[in-house]
Amino acid sequence: MSELEDRFRQAYRACTTFPLGHAPESPVASLRRLAAAADQLGFDDEVDSYGERGPVERLEREVAQLLGKPDAVLFVSGVMAQQAALRAWCDRTGSRRVALPDLSHLLVHEEDGPRRVHGFEMELLTVGREVPTASHLDRIPGRLGAVLVELPLRDAGCLLPTWEELVALSDAARRRGVPLHVDGARLWESQPFYDRPLPEIAGLVDSIYVSLYKGLAAPSGALVAGPEDLTAELRVWRRRLGGTLYRMTTQAVGGLVGLRDALPLMGEYVASARRLAGALEARGLRCTPSPPHTNTFLVHVEGDAETLTARLVDRMQEDRVSASWPWRPADVPGWAATEVAVAAAVSEQVADEVAQRFREMVDG
């Protein structure tokens, strides 16, 4: 960790105002909240054991019902969940070739684990800030074990394909006889963009991963939903990969709380993100995509990322307000970018105040 990163973390922990959400929670407060939630949900003496019964069973059932799938399996992490899903599909099809975007989490953030652990051969559907379509899939010859698309494509600014593009991609995969898996780490946040029921979205794909700790704000955890013969294999792979823990109570209770409390707010979070993006653009900052597809988007400005982050930290130390993450170099030389994720209801007034804060930070 660089000195500037350390300064940011210290400043963030000292902040008292979080207009976009994301207020940190101490371990004690988090565990007390989960204990109270377990009581509210009726888990006085109903415990889970090695991924079965209790809150785990209820969470898996609720997520499967929400997505319109026959079953769902709880994992301790999305990395494990998706690698298990792809491995199960590839073993069935007899091919380790997986088609996916070059910005996929599996290629950017998993330390080459999918190839080293499972022997996957990655075929690129897209390169850069472009969502995969049926035409991209058609350009990849030969037998494939699986196709993975990320909804939304996070490293492209949480970019989503249109509904028509997603339907066409689903049709193309089915004509070809290749399983279509969705990295839906932010699927909950994507549903307002399509304005369609979650089962209709999930119905286009063979399996889908969803996260518990992003939009739902659970401590950790992920699930894969799909047909029962697949989920039976996933439970075997979960054990093989060391993910069938004696207790998965915190993930399960945290997920159930998120479904109860956070999921109904996703539409407001997305509307707030669009409100904020409009205020930022009115002050000359560039947002990608415009308008945002989810509650998360990128802000681009001319400037040096380290200089902008130093100004951000100074401002946070001064007024103890956190409304931005650190800046990083953008793809275009001389420009910087930061990700904005909204997890609160943001009024026009608050959007204007946050946007003005960005403008002042850029101007120095």
C-alpha positions as CSV (number, residue, x, y, z in Angstrom):
1,M,0.0,0.0,0.0
2,S,1.3,3.4,-1.0
3,E,1.5,6.3,1.5
4,L,-1.3,8.1,-0.3
5,E,-3.5,5.0,-0.2
6,D,-2.9,4.7,3.5
7,R,-3.7,8.3,4.0
8,F,-7.0,7.8,2.1
9,R,-8.0,4.8,4.3
10,Q,-7.3,6.7,7.5
11,A,-9.2,9.7,6.2
12,Y,-12.1,7.5,5.2
13,R,-12.3,5.8,8.6
14,A,-12.4,9.3,10.3
15,C,-15.3,10.6,8.1
16,T,-18.6,11.2,9.7
17,T,-20.8,12.1,6.7
18,F,-21.4,9.8,3.7
19,P,-23.8,11.4,1.3
20,L,-23.7,8.5,-1.2
21,G,-23.8,5.8,1.5
22,H,-20.9,3.4,2.2
23,A,-20.4,4.3,5.8
24,P,-18.0,1.9,7.4
25,E,-19.3,-0.3,10.2
26,S,-17.2,-1.7,13.1
27,P,-16.9,-5.4,13.6
28,V,-18.9,-5.1,16.9
29,A,-21.7,-3.1,15.3
30,S,-21.9,-5.4,12.3
31,L,-22.1,-8.6,14.5
32,R,-24.7,-7.0,16.8
33,R,-26.8,-6.0,13.7
34,L,-26.6,-9.6,12.3
35,A,-27.4,-11.1,15.7
36,A,-30.5,-8.9,16.0
37,A,-31.5,-9.8,12.4
38,A,-31.1,-13.5,13.1
39,D,-33.6,-13.0,16.0
40,Q,-36.0,-11.0,13.8
41,L,-35.8,-13.7,11.1
42,G,-36.6,-16.4,13.6
43,F,-33.3,-18.3,13.8
44,D,-33.3,-18.6,17.6
45,D,-32.3,-22.3,17.5
46,E,-32.2,-23.1,13.8
47,V,-28.5,-23.4,12.8
48,D,-26.8,-24.3,9.5
49,S,-24.2,-27.1,9.3
50,Y,-21.8,-27.5,6.3
51,G,-24.0,-25.6,3.9
52,E,-27.3,-27.2,4.9
53,R,-30.4,-26.2,6.9
54,G,-31.2,-23.1,8.8
55,P,-30.5,-19.7,7.3
56,V,-28.5,-21.2,4.4
57,E,-31.4,-23.3,3.3
58,R,-33.8,-20.3,3.5
59,L,-31.4,-18.0,1.6
60,E,-30.9,-20.5,-1.2
61,R,-34.6,-21.0,-1.5
62,E,-35.4,-17.2,-1.5
63,V,-32.7,-16.4,-4.1
64,A,-33.9,-19.3,-6.4
65,Q,-37.5,-18.0,-6.2
66,L,-36.4,-14.4,-6.8
67,L,-34.5,-15.4,-10.0
68,G,-37.1,-18.0,-11.1
69,K,-34.6,-20.8,-11.0
70,P,-35.1,-24.3,-9.6
71,D,-32.3,-24.1,-7.1
72,A,-29.4,-21.9,-5.8
73,V,-26.1,-22.7,-3.9
74,L,-24.4,-20.5,-1.4
75,F,-20.7,-19.9,-1.7
76,V,-18.3,-18.0,0.5
77,S,-17.0,-15.9,-2.5
78,G,-17.9,-15.0,-6.1
79,V,-14.5,-16.2,-7.3
80,M,-15.2,-19.7,-6.1
81,A,-18.8,-19.6,-7.2
82,Q,-18.1,-18.7,-10.8
83,Q,-15.1,-21.0,-11.2
84,A,-17.2,-23.9,-9.9
85,A,-20.1,-23.0,-12.3
86,L,-17.8,-22.8,-15.3
87,R,-16.0,-26.0,-14.4
88,A,-19.3,-27.9,-14.1
89,W,-20.5,-26.6,-17.5
90,C,-17.1,-27.3,-19.2
91,D,-17.0,-30.9,-17.8
92,R,-20.4,-31.5,-19.3
93,T,-19.6,-30.1,-22.7
94,G,-16.2,-31.7,-22.9
95,S,-14.4,-28.4,-23.7
96,R,-12.4,-26.1,-21.4
97,R,-12.8,-23.1,-23.8
98,V,-14.7,-20.3,-22.2
99,A,-15.8,-17.2,-24.1
100,L,-15.9,-14.0,-22.1
101,P,-15.0,-10.2,-22.3
102,D,-11.4,-9.3,-21.7
103,L,-12.6,-7.0,-18.9
104,S,-14.2,-9.9,-17.1
105,H,-13.5,-10.3,-13.4
106,L,-12.1,-13.7,-14.1
107,L,-9.3,-12.3,-16.3
108,V,-8.6,-9.0,-14.5
109,H,-8.9,-9.8,-10.7
110,E,-8.4,-13.5,-10.1
111,E,-4.6,-13.9,-10.5
112,D,-4.9,-16.4,-13.4
113,G,-6.8,-18.8,-11.1
114,P,-9.3,-20.0,-13.7
115,R,-6.6,-21.2,-16.0
116,R,-4.2,-22.5,-13.3
117,V,-6.8,-24.3,-11.2
118,H,-9.2,-25.5,-13.9
119,G,-7.3,-25.4,-17.1
120,F,-9.8,-23.0,-18.8
121,E,-8.8,-21.7,-22.2
122,M,-10.2,-18.2,-22.5
123,E,-11.6,-16.9,-25.8
124,L,-12.2,-13.1,-25.9
125,L,-15.7,-12.1,-26.8
126,T,-14.9,-8.4,-26.6
127,V,-11.9,-6.2,-26.0
128,G,-12.3,-2.9,-24.0
129,R,-15.4,-1.0,-23.1
130,E,-17.9,-3.0,-25.3
131,V,-20.6,-5.4,-24.2
132,P,-20.8,-8.8,-25.8
133,T,-23.4,-9.5,-28.4
134,A,-24.5,-12.4,-30.6
135,S,-22.3,-11.2,-33.4
136,H,-19.3,-11.4,-31.0
137,L,-20.1,-15.0,-30.1
138,D,-20.6,-15.9,-33.8
139,R,-17.0,-14.8,-34.5
140,I,-15.5,-17.5,-32.2
141,P,-15.2,-20.8,-34.1
142,G,-15.2,-24.3,-32.6
143,R,-16.7,-26.0,-29.6
144,L,-17.1,-23.9,-26.4
145,G,-17.5,-25.2,-22.9
146,A,-19.4,-22.1,-21.7
147,V,-20.1,-18.4,-22.5
148,L,-19.8,-15.9,-19.6
149,V,-21.2,-12.3,-19.7
150,E,-20.9,-9.8,-16.9
151,L,-24.1,-7.9,-16.1
152,P,-23.1,-5.1,-15.8
153,L,-19.5,-5.0,-17.2
154,R,-18.0,-3.3,-14.1
155,D,-14.6,-2.3,-15.4
156,A,-16.3,-0.5,-18.3
157,G,-18.3,1.7,-16.0
158,C,-21.0,-0.9,-15.2
159,L,-22.1,-1.1,-18.8
160,L,-25.2,-3.2,-19.8
161,P,-26.3,-4.5,-23.2
162,T,-29.8,-3.6,-24.3
163,W,-32.6,-6.0,-23.7
164,E,-32.7,-6.9,-27.4
165,E,-28.9,-7.5,-27.4
166,L,-29.2,-9.8,-24.4
167,V,-32.1,-11.8,-25.9
168,A,-30.1,-12.2,-29.2
169,L,-27.0,-13.4,-27.3
170,S,-29.1,-15.9,-25.4
171,D,-30.7,-17.2,-28.6
172,A,-27.2,-17.5,-30.3
173,A,-25.8,-19.5,-27.3
174,R,-28.8,-21.9,-27.4
175,R,-28.7,-22.4,-31.1
176,R,-25.0,-23.3,-30.6
177,G,-25.7,-25.6,-27.7
178,V,-23.4,-23.8,-25.3
179,P,-24.3,-22.9,-21.8
180,L,-24.7,-19.2,-21.1
181,H,-23.6,-18.1,-17.6
182,V,-24.0,-14.6,-16.2
183,D,-21.6,-12.9,-13.8
184,G,-24.4,-11.0,-12.0
185,A,-22.4,-9.6,-9.1
186,R,-24.4,-6.4,-9.6
187,L,-27.5,-8.0,-11.1
188,W,-29.7,-6.6,-8.4
189,E,-28.5,-3.1,-9.4
190,S,-29.1,-3.9,-13.1
191,Q,-32.8,-4.8,-12.9
192,P,-34.1,-1.2,-13.0
193,F,-32.3,-0.6,-16.4
194,Y,-34.3,-3.4,-18.0
195,D,-37.5,-2.7,-16.0
196,R,-38.3,-6.4,-16.2
197,P,-38.9,-9.0,-13.5
198,L,-35.7,-10.7,-12.3
199,P,-37.0,-14.2,-13.5
200,E,-37.4,-12.8,-17.0
201,I,-33.8,-11.6,-17.0
202,A,-32.5,-14.8,-15.4
203,G,-34.6,-16.9,-17.8
204,L,-32.4,-15.9,-20.7
205,V,-29.4,-17.8,-19.2
206,D,-28.5,-21.2,-18.0
207,S,-26.9,-20.2,-14.7
208,I,-26.4,-16.9,-12.9
209,Y,-24.1,-15.8,-10.0
210,V,-25.3,-13.0,-7.6
211,S,-23.3,-11.3,-4.9
212,L,-24.4,-10.7,-1.3
213,Y,-21.9,-8.1,-0.2
214,K,-22.2,-5.5,-3.0
215,G,-25.6,-4.0,-3.4
216,L,-27.1,-6.1,-0.6
217,A,-24.3,-5.1,1.8
218,A,-23.9,-8.5,3.5
219,P,-20.5,-9.2,5.1
220,S,-19.6,-11.6,2.2
221,G,-21.0,-14.4,0.1
222,A,-22.4,-15.3,-3.3
223,L,-24.8,-17.7,-4.9
224,V,-25.2,-19.5,-8.2
225,A,-28.7,-20.2,-9.4
226,G,-29.6,-22.8,-12.0
227,P,-31.1,-26.2,-12.7
228,E,-31.0,-28.8,-9.9
229,D,-28.7,-31.1,-11.7
230,L,-26.2,-28.3,-12.0
231,T,-26.5,-27.1,-8.4
232,A,-25.9,-30.7,-7.2
233,E,-22.6,-30.6,-9.0
234,L,-21.8,-27.2,-7.6
235,R,-22.2,-28.5,-4.1
236,V,-19.6,-31.1,-4.9
237,W,-17.3,-28.5,-6.3
238,R,-17.8,-26.2,-3.3
239,R,-16.5,-29.0,-1.1
240,R,-13.6,-29.8,-3.4
241,L,-12.6,-26.2,-3.4
242,G,-12.8,-25.9,0.4
243,G,-15.9,-23.7,0.6
244,T,-18.3,-25.9,2.5
245,L,-17.7,-24.3,5.9
246,Y,-19.0,-25.7,9.2
247,R,-21.0,-22.5,9.7
248,M,-22.0,-20.1,6.9
249,T,-24.4,-18.2,9.2
250,T,-23.1,-14.7,8.8
251,Q,-23.2,-14.9,5.0
252,A,-26.7,-16.4,5.0
253,V,-28.2,-14.0,7.6
254,G,-26.5,-11.0,6.0
255,G,-27.9,-12.0,2.6
256,L,-31.4,-12.4,3.9
257,V,-31.2,-9.0,5.5
258,G,-30.0,-7.5,2.2
259,L,-32.9,-9.1,0.3
260,R,-35.3,-7.7,2.9
261,D,-33.9,-4.2,3.3
262,A,-31.6,-3.3,0.4
263,L,-33.1,-5.0,-2.6
264,P,-36.3,-2.8,-2.6
265,L,-34.1,0.3,-2.7
266,M,-32.2,-0.5,-5.9
267,G,-34.5,1.6,-8.1
268,E,-33.9,4.6,-5.9
269,Y,-30.2,4.0,-5.9
270,V,-30.1,4.0,-9.7
271,A,-32.3,7.1,-9.9
272,S,-30.0,8.8,-7.5
273,A,-26.9,7.8,-9.5
274,R,-28.5,9.3,-12.7
275,R,-29.4,12.5,-10.7
276,L,-25.8,12.8,-9.5
277,A,-24.3,12.1,-13.0
278,G,-26.5,14.9,-14.4
279,A,-25.2,17.3,-11.8
280,L,-21.6,16.3,-12.5
281,E,-22.0,16.8,-16.2
282,A,-23.6,20.2,-15.7
283,R,-20.3,21.2,-14.1
284,G,-18.2,19.9,-17.0
285,L,-17.2,16.5,-15.8
286,R,-17.7,13.4,-18.0
287,C,-19.6,10.4,-16.8
288,T,-19.5,6.9,-18.4
289,P,-22.0,5.6,-19.3
290,S,-24.3,8.6,-19.6
291,P,-26.8,8.3,-18.1
292,P,-25.6,5.5,-15.8
293,H,-27.1,2.1,-16.4
294,T,-26.9,1.1,-12.7
295,N,-26.1,2.8,-9.4
296,T,-22.4,2.8,-10.4
297,F,-20.5,4.8,-13.1
298,L,-17.2,6.3,-13.9
299,V,-16.2,10.0,-13.8
300,H,-13.4,11.2,-16.1
301,V,-11.5,14.5,-15.8
302,E,-8.4,16.0,-17.2
303,G,-5.7,15.8,-14.5
304,D,-3.2,13.7,-12.7
305,A,-4.7,10.9,-10.6
306,E,-2.2,11.2,-7.7
307,T,-2.7,14.9,-7.5
308,L,-6.5,14.6,-7.5
309,T,-6.4,11.9,-4.8
310,A,-4.1,14.0,-2.6
311,R,-6.7,16.8,-2.9
312,L,-9.5,14.4,-2.1
313,V,-7.7,13.2,1.1
314,D,-7.0,16.8,2.2
315,R,-10.6,17.7,1.8
316,M,-11.8,14.6,3.7
317,Q,-9.4,15.3,6.5
318,E,-10.7,18.9,6.6
319,D,-14.5,18.3,6.7
320,R,-14.8,14.5,7.3
321,V,-17.1,14.0,4.3
322,S,-16.6,11.0,2.1
323,A,-18.2,11.2,-1.4
324,S,-15.5,9.8,-3.7
325,W,-13.0,6.9,-4.0
326,P,-9.4,7.5,-5.0
327,W,-8.6,8.5,-8.6
328,R,-6.6,6.4,-11.0
329,P,-5.1,7.0,-14.4
330,A,-7.6,6.8,-17.2
331,D,-7.1,5.0,-20.6
332,V,-6.5,8.4,-22.2
333,P,-3.1,10.0,-21.3
334,G,-3.5,13.1,-19.1
335,W,-6.9,12.0,-17.8
336,A,-8.0,10.5,-14.5
337,A,-11.0,8.4,-13.6
338,T,-12.8,7.4,-10.4
339,E,-15.7,5.1,-9.8
340,V,-18.9,6.5,-8.2
341,A,-21.3,4.0,-6.5
342,V,-24.5,5.3,-4.9
343,A,-26.0,3.4,-2.0
344,A,-28.3,6.1,-0.6
345,A,-31.3,8.2,-1.7
346,V,-29.7,11.4,-3.1
347,S,-31.8,14.5,-3.5
348,E,-31.2,17.2,-6.1
349,Q,-29.7,19.4,-3.4
350,V,-27.3,16.7,-2.2
351,A,-26.4,15.8,-5.8
352,D,-25.5,19.4,-6.5
353,E,-23.4,19.6,-3.3
354,V,-21.5,16.5,-4.2
355,A,-21.0,17.5,-7.8
356,Q,-19.7,20.9,-6.7
357,R,-17.3,19.2,-4.4
358,F,-16.0,17.2,-7.4
359,R,-15.6,20.4,-9.4
360,E,-13.7,22.2,-6.7
361,M,-11.4,19.2,-6.3
362,V,-10.6,19.1,-10.0
363,D,-10.0,22.9,-10.1
364,G,-7.7,22.7,-7.1
